[in-house]
């Protein structure tokens, strides 16, 4: 078996790029919309019509906030332990690279 072409390989990522776990609880609301709330960063929730849409919104805001904290040298206000999942929710764990 031949080795993959170098352009097809994985890109090396600098060891200086921070990676954070974004823990998200997702549920379908009575009106059919989806709500996602971040379990480990305060006051971060989004709604939309699809899970993909709300997860994208949550991750974008999570990334914006954590980048702002790290660039300012401010301690990130992690919720530890993270908020618990409600019975109707499912949990998603999303690694986020800044």
PyMOL commands that set and color helices and strands:
alter all, ss='L'
color gray80, all
select helices_A, chain A and resi 6-8+51-72
alter helices_A, ss='H'
color red, helices_A
select strands_A, chain A and resi 19-28+34-38+45-48+90-97
alter strands_A, ss='S'
color yellow, strands_A
deselect
rebuild
show_as cartoon
